[in-house]
């Protein structure tokens, strides 16, 4: 009996030691926004949409890369700080359902054609917005400055949506939520809601979860790794500022949802991130009095890299 008690005691102590050293060890994953801090982010968004209706298939895709300069101001006496984001370069490739392909590269030096889309990309260049955060670095306001007053009146709606307050806010909040801004243990989870604004006014909402997965070596530097997975089986599909009305908003099934975030806790910034989301479903759309029921397959790849 005495031996059994001693063995139990040793096992409990061994488990406690392992828990403290490994499983229960916590690390602080907290954003840092130092005064006058500067960095550059390359963000890439790839979207593919397959539209099937009446035995016909239409495919469209876009591949857009933006280089964004990020500059912090000085933290105020109440703890608030403002960060300015400015688009420094754009490279884009669009394939329309008709088969036509449109490309744009702000660094090519070539004069782009005088089309609405090309003019829209030119208008995006040098656009800027400011994100204000409180003393805990939570987002409190987003303000976008128009490059030239009145210059955006004739922009294509797809470009206006990219610069809309709703899109900028949803993107900033989603980016912020990837990091818990607190101490976490290996395997700990927290929620992430991603809202994707498509060019035609559709909006897709996907509920995901982030899981802390320890550290990983990248070029001799230890980075914290966060894995992203789906939290549910369906995504919500809606349309805003569009002639389309979506009748069954929960028709899209999540076929694939993977992602990874690498975070440098010493500088308090995301170094890189990558997410892939694939959705499919038959949605009922209404345009005036006409109803359509196409099958949609939507693939979204989003990544970012800090420079």
C-alpha positions in Angstrom: 0.0 0.0 0.0 2.8 2.3 1.0 4.7 1.6 -2.3 1.5 2.4 -4.3 1.1 5.8 -2.5 4.7 6.6 -3.2 4.4 5.7 -6.9 1.3 7.9 -7.2 3.1 10.8 -5.5 6.0 10.5 -7.9 3.7 10.4 -10.9 1.8 13.4 -9.8 5.0 15.3 -9.2 6.4 14.3 -12.6 3.2 15.4 -14.4 3.2 18.7 -12.5 6.8 19.3 -13.6 6.1 18.5 -17.2 3.0 20.7 -17.1 4.9 23.7 -15.8 7.8 23.2 -18.2 5.9 22.4 -21.3 2.1 22.2 -21.6 1.2 24.9 -19.1 4.1 27.3 -19.9 2.7 30.6 -21.2 4.1 33.1 -23.5 3.1 36.7 -24.0 1.8 37.3 -27.6 1.3 41.1 -27.6 1.4 43.7 -30.3 3.9 46.5 -30.0 3.6 49.9 -31.7 6.7 51.8 -30.8 6.7 55.6 -31.4 7.7 56.4 -34.9 8.1 52.7 -35.7 8.2 52.0 -39.5 7.8 48.8 -41.5 6.6 47.6 -44.9 4.1 44.9 -45.6 3.6 43.0 -48.9 0.0 41.7 -49.0 -1.2 39.3 -51.6 -4.9 38.4 -52.3 -5.8 35.7 -54.8 -9.4 35.0 -55.6 -10.9 32.4 -57.9 -14.7 32.1 -58.6 -16.2 29.4 -60.6 -19.9 30.1 -61.6 -21.9 27.1 -62.9 -25.5 27.7 -64.2 -27.6 25.8 -66.8 -24.7 23.5 -67.6 -22.4 26.4 -68.4 -19.3 27.3 -66.5 -17.8 30.8 -66.1 -14.5 31.4 -64.3 -13.0 34.7 -63.1 -9.9 35.3 -61.0 -7.8 38.0 -59.6 -4.3 38.2 -58.2 -3.4 41.4 -56.5 -0.3 42.3 -54.6 0.1 45.5 -52.6 3.2 47.0 -50.9 2.1 49.0 -47.9 4.2 51.4 -45.9 3.3 51.5 -42.2 4.4 54.4 -39.9 3.5 54.9 -36.2 3.1 58.3 -34.7 3.9 59.2 -31.1 1.8 57.7 -28.3 -0.4 60.4 -26.7 -0.6 61.1 -23.0 -3.8 59.1 -22.8 -2.1 56.1 -24.4 -3.6 56.4 -27.9 -1.4 56.0 -30.9 -2.1 56.4 -34.7 -0.6 54.3 -37.4 -0.6 55.5 -41.0 -0.8 53.0 -43.9 0.1 54.0 -47.5 -0.1 51.9 -50.6 3.4 52.2 -52.2 3.1 49.7 -55.1 0.4 47.6 -56.8 0.7 44.6 -59.1 -2.6 43.0 -60.3 -3.8 40.5 -62.8 -7.5 39.9 -63.5 -9.1 37.3 -65.6 -12.7 38.0 -66.6 -15.4 35.4 -67.4 -15.1 36.4 -71.1 -11.5 35.2 -71.1 -10.1 38.8 -71.2 -7.1 39.4 -69.0 -6.2 42.8 -67.5 -2.8 43.4 -65.9 -1.4 46.4 -64.0 2.1 47.0 -62.5 2.9 50.3 -60.9 6.6 49.6 -61.1 6.7 48.7 -64.8 7.2 52.2 -66.1 4.8 51.6 -68.9 1.8 53.9 -69.4 -1.3 51.8 -68.7 -4.4 51.9 -71.0 -7.0 54.5 -70.2 -9.7 52.1 -68.9 -11.8 52.3 -65.7 -10.0 49.4 -64.1 -6.5 50.7 -64.9 -7.5 54.2 -63.7 -8.8 52.6 -60.6 -5.5 50.9 -59.8 -3.7 54.2 -60.4 -6.1 55.9 -57.9 -5.4 53.2 -55.3 -1.6 54.0 -55.6 -0.6 56.4 -52.8 -3.9 56.0 -51.0 -3.6 56.1 -47.3 -5.6 55.5 -44.1 -4.9 55.9 -40.4 -5.8 53.4 -37.7 -6.1 54.8 -34.1 -5.5 52.5 -31.2 -6.1 52.9 -27.4 -3.5 52.3 -24.7 -4.2 48.6 -24.9 -3.7 48.7 -28.7 -7.3 48.0 -29.5 -8.6 49.6 -32.7 -10.9 52.6 -31.9 -11.1 54.4 -35.2 -10.1 54.3 -38.9 -9.9 57.4 -41.1 -9.1 57.3 -44.8 -7.8 60.4 -46.5 -8.8 61.0 -50.2 -5.7 61.6 -52.2 -7.2 64.5 -54.2 -10.6 65.9 -53.3 -13.2 64.8 -55.9 -10.7 62.5 -57.7 -12.6 59.3 -56.7 -16.0 60.4 -58.0 -15.6 58.4 -61.2 -13.8 55.4 -59.8 -15.1 51.9 -60.5 -17.3 50.6 -57.7 -14.8 47.7 -57.1 -12.0 50.1 -56.3 -14.3 52.2 -54.1 -15.1 49.1 -52.1 -11.5 48.3 -51.5 -11.1 51.8 -49.9 -14.4 51.8 -48.1 -14.5 52.3 -44.4 -16.2 48.9 -44.0 -13.5 47.0 -45.9 -10.6 48.7 -44.2 -12.2 48.2 -40.8 -13.0 44.6 -41.3 -9.5 43.9 -42.6 -7.8 45.8 -39.7 -10.0 44.0 -37.1 -9.3 40.6 -38.6 -5.6 41.3 -38.8 -5.6 42.4 -35.1 -7.5 39.3 -33.9 -4.9 36.9 -35.2 -2.8 37.7 -32.2 -4.5 37.2 -28.7 -2.7 40.2 -27.1 -2.3 38.2 -23.9 -0.4 35.3 -22.4 -1.3 31.9 -24.0 -0.3 28.3 -23.5 0.6 25.7 -26.2 -2.7 24.5 -27.8 -4.8 27.4 -26.5 -7.5 28.7 -28.9 -9.2 32.0 -29.6 -11.8 33.1 -32.2 -11.2 34.8 -35.5 -13.9 36.1 -37.8 -12.7 36.9 -41.3 -14.9 39.0 -43.6 -13.9 39.0 -47.3 -15.2 41.8 -49.6 -15.4 40.6 -53.2 -15.3 43.1 -56.1 -18.9 42.8 -57.1 -20.2 43.8 -53.6 -20.5 40.3 -52.1 -19.3 39.7 -48.6 -18.3 36.4 -47.2 -18.0 35.8 -43.4 -16.0 32.8 -42.2 -15.7 31.9 -38.5 -12.3 30.5 -37.7 -10.2 29.8 -34.7 -6.5 30.4 -34.0 -4.4 27.8 -32.1 -1.1 28.6 -30.5 1.4 25.9 -31.8 4.6 26.8 -30.0 7.8 28.2 -31.7 9.5 27.5 -35.0 12.9 28.4 -36.3 13.1 30.7 -39.3 16.6 31.7 -40.5 18.0 31.3 -37.0 15.2 33.3 -35.3 12.6 31.8 -33.0 9.1 32.8 -34.0 5.7 32.0 -32.5 3.5 29.9 -34.7 -0.3 30.2 -34.8 -2.4 27.7 -36.8 -5.7 28.8 -38.3 -8.6 26.4 -38.8 -12.4 26.7 -39.6 -14.7 26.9 -36.6 -17.9 25.5 -38.2 -18.9 24.0 -41.5 -20.5 26.9 -43.3 -19.8 30.5 -44.4 -22.2 33.4 -44.6 -22.6 34.9 -48.1 -24.3 38.3 -48.5 -24.4 41.1 -51.1 -24.1 44.8 -50.3 -24.3 47.8 -52.6 -25.2 45.4 -55.4 -28.3 44.7 -57.5 -28.0 41.1 -56.3 -29.9 39.8 -53.3 -28.8 36.6 -51.7 -31.8 34.5 -50.6 -30.0 31.6 -48.8 -27.0 33.2 -47.1 -25.8 30.0 -45.5 -25.5 27.9 -48.6 -21.7 27.9 -48.9 -19.9 24.9 -47.3 -16.3 25.2 -46.1 -14.3 22.6 -48.1 -10.9 23.8 -46.9 -9.7 26.2 -44.3 -6.0 26.3 -43.4 -3.6 29.0 -42.3 -0.5 29.9 -40.4 0.8 33.1 -38.7 4.4 33.6 -37.6 4.8 36.3 -34.9 7.9 37.9 -33.5 7.1 38.6 -29.9 10.3 40.6 -29.4 9.3 43.3 -31.9 5.5 42.7 -31.4 4.7 42.2 -35.1 3.4 39.5 -37.5 6.3 38.5 -39.7 4.3 36.5 -42.2 0.8 35.0 -42.6 -1.0 32.7 -45.0 -4.6 31.6 -45.3 -6.4 29.4 -47.8 -10.2 29.1 -47.8 -12.3 27.1 -50.3 -16.1 27.3 -50.3 -18.8 25.7 -52.5 -22.5 25.8 -52.6 -25.6 26.5 -54.6 -26.9 29.9 -53.8 -30.2 31.5 -54.7 -29.8 35.0 -56.1 -32.5 37.5 -57.0 -32.1 40.4 -59.5 -35.3 42.4 -59.6 -38.0 39.7 -60.3 -35.5 37.1 -61.7 -34.1 34.3 -59.5 -31.0 32.3 -60.3 -29.5 29.3 -58.6 -25.8 29.0 -59.6 -23.3 26.7 -58.0 -20.3 28.7 -56.8 -16.8 27.5 -56.0 -14.8 30.2 -54.4 -11.1 29.9 -53.5 -9.4 32.6 -51.5 -5.6 32.8 -50.8 -4.4 35.6 -48.6 -0.9 36.2 -47.5 1.3 38.9 -46.0 5.1 39.3 -45.5 6.8 41.9 -43.3 9.9 43.5 -44.7 
